[in-house]
Amino acid sequence: MHTWPVQDAKARFSEFLEACLSEGPQMVTRRGAEAAVLVPVQEWRRLQSAARPSLKQLLLSDTARADMMVPARGGARRRNVAPIR
């Protein structure tokens, strides 16, 4: 993966994009630290679909759905509002 300082990626964006499309993901650095990656859209869609299960997969899975994070109820506080006269 080729690394581009943010200044170069901005100044030579067409070249940056072309490198992404022809060579694959390109890393962008800011002040020497990794900041972002430009990936081709096909790769992004593949990563997105692999990152989380579909609704069908969730409903058909053997794992307990009761373990999912559900916010506790009744924790909200009401504001004291003056009555309307």
Helices and strands as residue ranges (DSSP letters): E 2-5, H 6-11, H 13-23, E 26-30, E 33-38, H 41-51, H 55-60, G 65-67
